[in-house]
Every structure is written in C-alpha cells, then in structure tokens.
C-alpha cells in the first residue's frame, strides 16, 4: 500500500523512509502516478489544502531493510529500488509524528475493510467503492455499507498498593516471542458494557476479580479493525492465577522496578520483553511505571 498527496485529487506514495535517524512517510505527488484517480484510491484526509490518498502499490524491491532504532521490529521491512524502506505500521507507527501516524493508521484500516468486505452482506453481490473509499455500494441491491470497528478493552491490573500500585499483572500468549509479556485485553461482546468486559476478560484469562476500574484512553488498532479502549484496575496479588487454556501461557506479578529496568534498557531485559511504543499497552506500562 502506498501513501501520497495531491492538490487536491489523486495521490499515491511510498511508505517509510528512515533518514538520518528520522522516520517519516515518503509521499509522491499525484501527477507522478496518473492523471485520473485510480478506482481503488481512498482519501485519508486533507491538511493545509493538500489531499492525502492511499492506493495499493506494486514496486520492485531489492531486499530486506533493518527496522529503525526504537521500533517494535518483529518483522524486517523491505527496500525498494528507489532506496526507500517499507515497514509495517506496528513496527514504525510509534516513531511517526501525529499526522503521519494518523495517515498510516487510516490507510491500513480502510484497506483492511475493503479487502474483507468485497460482497454485500444482504444479497451476496459484489460491491463498489463510493465516497472516496469511505463507503461501499452493492451492485445488486444498492445497499450502502460503511467501515466497521470492533471495540476491545485492554486493562492494566495492579496490586492497589498506594495510588497506582507497586506490582502489575502481565501475561503472555503462546504465539508470542519468548519472554514477551503485556497487559490483558479482549473483545467486547454483544450487549456488554466496557466495564463488564474488563471484569469478564480478566476473570476468563487469569481467574482474578478486579475492582476500581477506571478509564485511561484509547487507540485505533487496525489489525484488522479494532479500537483499543484502555483501563486500569486493581486486583488481589495473593489470589491464585488460573490461566485460560490455550490462550494464556504464563502470567505473573511484576514489580515496578523490573518494568522500569526494562524501559530504561530499551524495552527488554532478560526474562521480560515489553510491548513496543506503537501499542497502547506499551504506553500504559510506561505511564504506570513512571507515575
């Protein structure tokens, strides 16, 4: 997928070019692509009279690119023949400025929705894009559809000692890299409040009851179409942990000093690898440890 800019219509461009330690989106003018707007272009927004669009890209690549410093870096990027680097949003999103991160996130979210919603949910006919990619229309029954977002909660559970606690409950999934831990999260079910989802998910995943649930913030997470809604809560550190079979491989209470040590070491120390800065989980843990 490519990002780009136009004044004011068509655009496409290339993603991510780390230069001199700075990570920024690499944009291409619309006129460098084609005269008319491609059918699969989606409008990301406008800023200072410039329109930003995203289109699928097919560029020649020369090999792998090392993730930029301080990126999440689970997957290598690729380098194009023009010298630009292409990286996953999860790898570099936390290194971009607010505008670039918003453009990249919106592009991934819209592209993901279009890839998964090619046919009408009512009659099964193919759909076509309308409203600059922000809606689709069924070619059979004419039904309009709009991008969907699945709410998910993510909760930092601490021991309730003092104001923010001295220990945090972290867990790891079996599919994660070794020693990778994070806070607990789960999708909101039909008819469920966000607070009820926090209580249920923590109980289901690690078997403990939480109290004092409070809202922290939110983050779009288009993998494929979620918004992460963050909370903090308290739990009894002496309560036995009962791990959800097949979902949670390990869970443990981690002292603040250990989290701080990992943060100061760039996100990991022996036995503890924290979520990257791109994720709200990483931001939650940093905010808690430094409070």
SULFEN-V745886 format. One record per backbone hydrogen bond with DSSP energy under -1.0 kcal/mol. NH is the residue of the N-H (numbers start at 1). CO is the residue of the C=O. Records with the same first field share a line. If there is no record, write none. Layout:
NH: CO / CO
This chain:
2: 55
4: 53
5: 28
6: 51
14: 26
17: 24
19: 22
22: 19
26: 14
30: 5
32: 29
33: 30
34: 30
41: 38
42: 54
43: 132
44: 52
45: 52
47: 50
50: 47
51: 6
52: 45
53: 4
54: 42
55: 2
62: 79
65: 77
71: 68
72: 91
77: 65
78: 86
79: 63
80: 84
81: 60
83: 80
86: 78
92: 88
93: 89
95: 92
96: 93
101: 97
102: 98
103: 99
104: 100
105: 101
106: 102
107: 103
108: 104
109: 105
110: 106
111: 107
112: 108
113: 109
114: 110
115: 111
116: 112
120: 125
124: 120
127: 118
128: 137
130: 135
133: 130
134: 131
135: 130
136: 145
137: 128
138: 143
139: 126
145: 136
150: 225
152: 227
153: 186
154: 229
155: 184
156: 231
158: 233
159: 167
165: 161
168: 254
169: 157
170: 252
171: 182
172: 250
176: 173
180: 177
181: 273
182: 171
184: 155
186: 153
188: 151
192: 189
197: 193
198: 194
199: 195
200: 196
201: 197
202: 198
203: 199
204: 200
205: 201
206: 202
211: 234
214: 232
216: 230
217: 230
219: 228
221: 226
223: 221
226: 221
227: 150
228: 219
229: 152
230: 217
231: 154
232: 214
233: 156
234: 211
235: 158
239: 236
242: 206
244: 205
247: 244
248: 244
249: 172
250: 172
252: 170
254: 168
256: 166
259: 255
260: 256
261: 257
262: 258
263: 259
264: 260
265: 261
266: 263
267: 262
269: 272
272: 269
273: 179
274: 267
279: 276
283: 279
284: 280
285: 281
286: 282
287: 283
288: 284
289: 285
290: 286
